[in-house]
């Protein structure tokens, strides 16, 4: 479960993302869920759009995809939504210290915000 600081950081990171997941009039189908799974594994943070012909609201689509994939909803604005799921595969492939969860000074397991990973301990986000 994301807290408000983590959610705010992910919302900020999502501003530069391109919309890569489209949901049309068919709604949340198996193909949409499979594509969301693939993108979440590869990227962790995915921005999607619900087209005008869809019979579902962006919030309903986001909730359905999150339930099916184990992701968490980050934001829903207008017809767009952002979802997040931690991917160990991405963190290992890049070797990015910003993706590694380490104990902070308070003893929590906090993933530091991207670009702000100190050498020793993580910044506490709790």
Secondary structure as UniProt FT lines:
FT   HELIX           4..14
FT   TURN            15..16
FT   STRAND          21..23
FT   TURN            25..26
FT   HELIX           30..43
FT   STRAND          45..50
FT   TURN            52..53
FT   HELIX           58..69
FT   STRAND          72..77
FT   TURN            78..79
FT   STRAND          80..84
FT   HELIX           88..94
FT   HELIX           97..99
FT   STRAND          101..104
FT   TURN            105..106
FT   STRAND          109..111
FT   TURN            114..115
//
